């Protein structure tokens, strides 16, 4: 899909499986989801209960550690985060490429002796090699994401040295910037205390510390730029080599959230927030409104405890979310459902995030209150350029707030399109059934309900082929055997259905 918007997430083949009790059985809550999310976009997600909508939202946020796939985040650069997985990947460049050659040799040997093995041995060997090759190819892609076309070099020693040096410098700069943030916090504390007491000249030691850190950051940044120039020169020298362009197309400056460790992911929590469904159980009954909204600010060291500036910031966020200042010292039990949800929204937005998962954020509210909360979310999005993943089962709600809508069924997205196309020209049989079920008072509407027969299959043992074929009136023999692929049948309109295989 061509768009002028900046890409914020690229999710590729995301899988989220949960153990089902018996050994070897898993609930396939998300089963191979691929979707792009753009900055400033409200993306809606609809489907029946249990289809995996909420699981997808939490998996993107890494509240659940995803089973497989990639979740590439572009709100921060990989040099800014400097994750440990970069060091591990670069350090294993030569070893992984050698491992791939060994696996290719084993595959050739298996083909040569295939007829001498029993059917059971053939299947076992094939499965073992396939699993090993998938793991090796995933690791190859990890390497290509980082070094791109330089994968073609016969000797990767220089590449390895340059990229490790780049990672070390990026990590050092990140550490210096964290220290600078701490010095800025001390300076702000000193200046605020001096302002209250009428003193002058406070914070001189903090200012000197900031100046020293700026000099060190500048020196490290200069070294990093020199390393980048050497890497670019190496790329220019090998652009004519075979396969350079193919590997270069894999190069990706995003951060793979699925590969971050706990502390690295925690640093990104300020960017990625969640609004819960239940405005009652999601708020701590023992904390006041001010404490609830300010909790994230303290956790991410925006302010120190008992700082009057934090109170000012909390009041600013409360005002944005339609909460009166005198609510500050009240407790959750003193509010209605709509007011509690506004408190939850204020808590999520207090850290000025880039991406917010709205997980059934209005489904527990009265219809009149739903409209108020949705309008609030739309206003906040416009003011702060927020990106939403808006999860709901209510089609009228998702149409009002979303630019694009994804329709989920049994752990997979079956249709993805702009909101107007989904409602006026649904393509997937499941989407058509959902649209036909929307109540209407239009007497001229020529629409018959589409009855979906049977129950939703078990996510522990989903049907072979198309997951929807057991309930689809347009089912063909191919649907029972072959899983359809997602295809773009018109600009920006993607469908997973064999009915459109010829388009």
C-alpha positions in Angstrom: 0.0 0.0 0.0 1.4 3.4 -1.1 1.0 6.1 1.5 2.6 9.4 2.5 2.3 8.6 6.2 5.4 7.6 8.2 5.5 3.9 9.1 5.4 3.4 12.9 5.0 -0.4 13.1 5.7 -3.2 10.6 4.3 -6.5 12.0 5.3 -9.6 10.0 3.9 -13.1 10.6 3.2 -12.5 14.3 2.2 -15.6 16.2 1.1 -15.8 19.8 0.5 -19.4 21.1 -0.4 -20.3 24.7 0.0 -23.7 26.2 -3.4 -25.6 26.4 -2.6 -27.7 29.4 -1.8 -31.0 27.6 1.8 -31.3 26.4 2.2 -30.3 22.8 -1.2 -28.5 22.5 -1.4 -24.7 22.1 -4.1 -22.1 21.7 -3.3 -20.2 18.6 -4.5 -16.8 19.6 -2.7 -15.0 16.8 -1.6 -17.1 13.9 0.5 -15.3 11.4 -0.6 -11.7 11.4 1.0 -9.2 9.0 0.0 -5.5 9.1 1.6 -2.0 8.9 0.5 0.7 11.2 1.2 4.4 10.3 2.0 7.3 12.5 -1.0 9.4 13.4 -3.4 6.7 12.2 -6.3 5.2 14.1 -6.4 1.6 13.0 -9.6 -0.3 14.0 -9.7 -4.0 14.8 -13.0 -5.9 14.8 -14.2 -9.4 15.1 -16.1 -11.8 17.3 -15.2 -12.4 21.0 -12.2 -14.7 21.2 -10.8 -14.0 17.8 -7.5 -12.7 19.2 -8.0 -8.9 19.0 -6.9 -8.1 22.6 -4.0 -10.6 22.4 -2.7 -8.9 19.3 -2.7 -5.5 21.0 -0.9 -6.9 24.0 1.6 -8.8 21.8 2.5 -5.6 19.9 3.2 -3.9 23.3 5.2 -7.1 24.4 3.0 -7.5 27.4 2.9 -11.0 26.1 6.2 -12.2 24.6 5.3 -13.2 21.1 5.9 -16.8 20.0 7.2 -15.9 16.5 7.4 -13.2 13.9 8.7 -9.6 13.9 7.3 -6.4 15.4 9.5 -3.6 14.0 9.0 -0.3 15.7 10.2 2.9 13.9 9.4 5.5 16.6 13.0 5.2 17.8 16.1 4.4 15.8 18.1 1.3 16.4 21.2 3.4 17.2 19.2 5.3 19.8 18.2 2.1 21.6 21.4 0.2 20.9 19.9 -3.1 22.0 22.0 -6.1 23.0 20.5 -8.3 20.2 22.5 -6.2 17.7 25.8 -7.2 19.4 24.7 -10.8 19.5 23.7 -10.8 15.8 26.8 -9.1 14.5 29.1 -11.3 16.6 27.6 -14.4 15.0 27.8 -13.2 11.4 30.4 -15.7 10.1 29.1 -18.6 12.3 25.6 -18.3 11.1 26.6 -18.1 7.4 28.7 -21.2 7.9 25.8 -22.9 9.6 23.6 -22.3 6.6 26.1 -23.9 4.3 26.2 -27.0 6.5 22.4 -27.2 6.4 22.4 -26.9 2.6 24.9 -29.8 2.5 22.7 -31.9 4.8 19.7 -31.2 2.6 21.6 -32.4 -0.5 22.7 -35.5 1.4 19.1 -36.3 2.4 18.0 -36.0 -1.2 20.7 -38.4 -2.4 19.7 -41.1 0.1 16.0 -40.3 0.3 14.9 -43.6 -1.2 16.9 -45.7 1.3 14.9 -44.3 4.3 11.5 -45.5 5.5 8.5 -43.2 5.2 8.7 -42.4 8.9 12.4 -41.6 8.7 11.9 -39.5 5.6 9.2 -37.4 7.4 11.3 -37.1 10.6 14.5 -36.0 8.7 12.5 -33.6 6.6 10.8 -32.0 9.6 14.2 -31.7 11.5 15.9 -30.0 8.6 12.9 -27.8 7.8 12.9 -26.5 11.4 16.7 -26.0 11.4 16.5 -24.2 8.1 13.7 -21.9 9.3 15.7 -21.0 12.3 18.9 -20.4 10.3 17.0 -18.3 7.7 15.4 -16.2 10.4 18.9 -15.6 11.7 20.0 -14.8 8.2 17.2 -12.2 7.9 18.2 -10.8 11.3 21.7 -10.2 9.9 20.4 -8.8 6.6 18.2 -6.4 8.6 21.3 -4.9 10.2 24.0 -5.0 7.5 22.0 -5.3 4.3 23.9 -5.8 1.0 27.2 -6.3 2.9 26.0 -9.9 3.4 27.5 -10.7 -0.1 31.1 -10.1 1.1 33.1 -13.3 1.2 35.0 -12.1 4.3 32.9 -10.4 6.9 35.7 -9.5 9.3 35.8 -5.8 8.5 32.0 -5.6 8.5 31.8 -7.3 11.9 34.4 -4.8 13.4 32.7 -1.7 12.0 29.2 -2.7 13.1 30.4 -3.7 16.6 32.2 -0.4 16.9 29.1 1.4 15.8 27.0 -0.5 18.4 29.5 0.3 21.2 29.5 4.0 20.3 25.7 4.1 20.1 25.5 2.4 23.5 28.0 4.8 25.0 26.0 7.8 23.7 22.8 6.4 25.0 24.4 6.0 28.5 25.7 9.6 28.4 22.3 10.9 27.4 20.7 9.1 30.3 23.2 10.8 32.6 22.4 14.1 31.0 18.7 13.6 31.7 19.5 12.9 35.4 21.6 16.1 35.5 18.8 18.1 33.9 16.4 16.7 36.6 18.8 17.8 39.4 19.2 21.3 37.7 15.4 21.7 37.5 15.1 20.7 41.2 17.7 23.2 42.2 16.2 26.0 40.1 12.7 25.3 41.4 13.8 25.3 45.0 15.7 28.5 44.5 12.7 30.2 42.9 10.5 29.3 45.9 13.1 30.6 48.4 14.2 33.6 46.4 17.8 32.6 46.0 19.9 33.1 42.9 22.7 31.2 41.2 21.4 27.7 42.1 22.3 24.6 40.1 25.8 25.6 39.0 27.3 22.2 39.6 24.5 20.6 37.6 25.0 23.1 34.7 28.7 22.2 34.7 27.9 18.5 34.6 25.5 19.0 31.7 28.2 21.0 29.8 30.8 18.2 30.4 28.3 15.5 29.2 27.5 17.6 26.1 31.2 17.7 25.2 31.5 13.9 25.6 28.3 13.2 23.7 29.6 15.5 20.8 33.0 13.6 20.7 31.3 10.2 20.7 28.9 11.4 18.0 31.8 12.5 15.8 33.4 9.1 16.1 30.0 7.5 15.2 29.7 9.6 12.1 33.2 8.5 11.0 32.2 4.9 11.4 29.0 5.5 9.4 31.1 7.0 6.6 33.4 4.0 6.5 30.3 1.7 6.4 28.8 3.7 3.5 32.1 3.6 1.6 32.2 -0.2 2.0 28.6 -0.4 0.7 29.5 1.8 -2.3 32.5 -0.4 -3.1 30.3 -3.5 -3.4 27.1 -2.3 -4.9 27.9 -4.1 -8.2 28.4 -7.5 -6.5 25.7 -10.2 -7.2 22.8 -10.3 -4.8 23.8 -6.9 -3.2 20.5 -5.3 -4.0 18.5 -8.3 -2.8 20.1 -8.2 0.7 20.1 -4.4 0.8 16.3 -4.4 0.4 16.1 -6.3 3.8 18.1 -3.5 5.6 15.8 -2.1 8.3 16.5 0.8 10.8 13.6 -0.3 13.0 13.8 -1.8 16.4 12.5 -5.4 16.7 10.5 -5.3 19.9 10.3 -9.0 20.2 14.1 -9.2 20.6 14.5 -6.6 23.3 15.3 -7.6 26.9 13.3 -6.4 29.9 15.2 -3.3 30.7 15.3 -2.2 27.0 11.6 -2.7 26.6 10.9 -0.8 29.8 12.7 2.2 28.4 10.2 2.2 25.5 7.1 1.9 27.7 6.7 5.6 27.7 6.1 5.4 23.9 3.7 2.5 24.0 0.6 2.7 26.3 -2.6 0.8 26.9 -6.2 1.9 27.8 -8.0 -0.9 29.5 -11.6 -2.1 28.9 -12.8 -2.1 32.4 -12.7 1.4 34.0 -13.4 -0.2 37.4 -10.9 -3.0 37.9 -8.1 -1.2 36.0 -7.7 1.6 38.6 -6.1 1.0 42.0 -8.8 1.8 44.6 -6.2 2.8 47.2 -4.7 5.5 45.0 -6.0 9.0 44.4 -6.5 10.4 40.9 -3.3 12.4 41.1 -1.3 9.4 42.2 -2.8 7.2 39.5 -2.0 9.7 36.7 1.4 10.5 38.1 2.5 7.0 38.7 4.1 6.6 35.3 5.9 10.0 35.6 7.6 8.7 38.7 8.4 5.3 37.3 10.1 6.9 34.3 11.8 9.6 36.4 10.1 12.6 34.8 9.8 14.1 38.3 10.8 13.2 41.9 8.1 12.3 44.4 6.3 15.2 46.1 7.4 17.6 43.4 5.0 20.4 42.9 5.9 20.5 39.1 4.4 17.0 38.8 1.2 18.2 40.3 1.1 20.9 37.6 1.7 18.4 34.9 -1.0 16.0 36.3 -3.5 18.9 36.3 -2.6 19.7 32.7 -3.3 16.1 31.6 -6.5 16.1 33.6 -7.7 19.2 31.9 -7.0 17.7 28.5 -9.1 14.7 29.4 -12.0 16.7 30.8 -11.4 16.1 34.5 -11.9 18.9 36.9 -8.9 20.0 39.1 -10.8 19.2 42.3 -10.8 15.5 41.3 -7.1 15.4 42.1 -7.3 14.0 45.6 -10.4 11.9 45.1 -10.5 8.1 44.8 -11.9 5.9 42.0 -15.0 4.7 43.9 -16.2 8.3 43.9 -16.6 8.5 40.1 -18.9 7.2 37.4 -17.8 4.7 34.7 -17.2 7.5 32.2 -15.2 9.6 34.6 -13.1 6.5 35.5 -12.3 5.9 31.9 -11.2 9.5 31.5 -8.8 8.9 34.4 -7.5 5.7 32.7 -7.0 7.7 29.5 -5.2 10.5 31.4 -2.9 7.9 33.0 -2.0 6.5 29.5 -1.4 9.9 28.0 0.6 11.3 30.9 3.9 10.1 29.4 3.1 11.6 26.0 3.2 8.3 24.1 3.3 7.7 20.4 1.1 4.6 20.3 -1.9 3.7 22.3 -3.8 0.4 22.3 -7.5 1.1 23.1 -8.6 -2.3 24.2 -12.5 -2.2 24.1 -12.1 1.2 25.7 -15.8 2.1 25.5 -17.6 -1.3 25.5 -18.3 -1.2 29.2 -19.9 2.3 29.1 -23.4 3.5 28.3 -24.0 4.5 24.7 -24.3 8.2 25.6 -21.0 8.1 27.5 -19.4 6.1 24.7 -19.9 9.0 22.3 -18.2 11.4 24.7 -15.2 9.2 25.2 -14.8 8.5 21.5 -14.9 12.3 20.8 -12.3 12.8 23.5 -10.0 10.2 21.9 -10.4 11.8 18.5 -9.6 15.3 19.9 -6.5 14.0 21.8 -5.3 12.2 18.6 -5.6 15.4 16.6 -3.8 17.4 19.4 -0.9 15.0 20.0 -0.7 13.1 16.6 -1.4 9.9 18.5 -1.5 6.5 16.8 -4.3 4.2 18.0 -5.0 0.5 17.7 -8.7 0.7 18.4 -10.0 -2.8 19.4 -13.8 -3.3 19.5 -16.6 -5.6 18.5 -18.9 -2.6 17.8 -18.9 -1.8 14.1 -20.6 1.6 14.5 -17.9 2.7 16.9 -14.9 1.5 14.8 -16.3 3.2 11.7 -16.5 6.5 13.5 -13.0 6.6 14.8 -10.8 4.5 12.4 -9.1 5.4 9.1 -8.5 1.7 8.3 -10.2 -1.4 9.7 -8.9 -4.9 10.1 -11.3 -7.7 10.4 -10.1 -10.7 12.5 -11.3 -14.3 12.5 -9.8 -17.1 14.6 -6.5 -15.4 15.2 -5.9 -14.0 11.7 -6.7 -10.8 9.8 -9.0 -11.8 6.9 -9.7 -8.3 5.5 -7.9 -4.9 5.8 -9.1 -1.8 4.1 -10.0 1.9 4.5 -13.1 2.2 6.7 -15.3 3.4 3.9 -14.4 0.4 1.7 -15.0 -2.0 4.5 -18.5 -0.7 5.1 -19.6 0.0 1.5 -17.7 -2.7 -0.4 -16.9 -5.6 2.0 -15.1 -8.5 0.1 -14.6 -11.3 2.6 -17.6 -13.5 3.3 -17.1 -13.1 7.0 -16.9 -9.3 6.7 -20.1 -9.3 4.7 -21.8 -11.3 7.4 -20.7 -8.8 10.0 -21.9 -5.9 7.9 -25.3 -7.6 7.3 -25.8 -8.0 11.1 -25.7 -4.2 11.7 -29.1 -3.0 12.8 -30.7 -0.4 10.6 -33.9 1.7 10.5 -33.5 2.5 6.8 -36.6 1.0 5.1 -35.0 1.3 1.7 -31.9 -0.7 2.7 -31.9 -3.8 0.5 -30.0 -6.1 2.8 -30.7 -9.6 4.0 -29.1 -11.1 7.1 -26.3 -13.6 6.4 -26.6 -16.5 8.8 -23.3 -18.0 9.9 -24.0 -21.7 10.5 -22.0 -23.7 13.1 -19.7 -22.6 15.9 -16.3 -20.9 15.7 -13.7 -23.7 15.4 -11.3 -24.3 18.3 -8.1 -22.2 18.2 -6.3 -25.3 19.6 -7.1 -27.2 16.4 -8.1 -24.8 13.7 -9.4 -26.2 10.4 -7.1 -27.1 7.5 -7.1 -24.7 4.6 -9.1 -21.5 5.1 -10.1 -21.1 8.7 -13.5 -19.7 7.7 -14.5 -22.5 5.3 -16.5 -24.4 8.0 -19.0 -21.5 8.1 -18.8 -20.1 4.6 -21.6 -20.4 2.1 -19.1 -19.7 -0.7 -16.8 -22.5 0.3 -15.0 -24.4 -2.5 -13.0 -27.6 -2.4 -9.8 -25.6 -2.6 -10.8 -23.7 0.6 -10.9 -27.0 2.5 -7.3 -27.9 1.6 -5.2 -24.7 0.9 -4.9 -21.7 3.2 -5.4 -18.5 1.2 -2.8 -15.8 1.1 -3.5 -12.1 1.7 -3.7 -10.2 -1.6 -4.4 -6.6 -2.6 -7.5 -6.7 -4.8 -7.7 -2.9 -5.1 -5.5 -0.1 -3.8 -5.3 -0.4 -0.1 -7.8 -3.2 0.1 -6.4 -6.6 1.3 -8.4 -9.8 1.5 -7.5 -13.4 2.5 -9.9 -15.4 0.4 -9.7 -17.9 -2.6 -12.6 -16.1 -4.3 -10.1 -13.5 -5.5 -7.3 -15.7 -6.6 -7.7 -14.7 -10.2 -7.6 -11.0 -9.5 
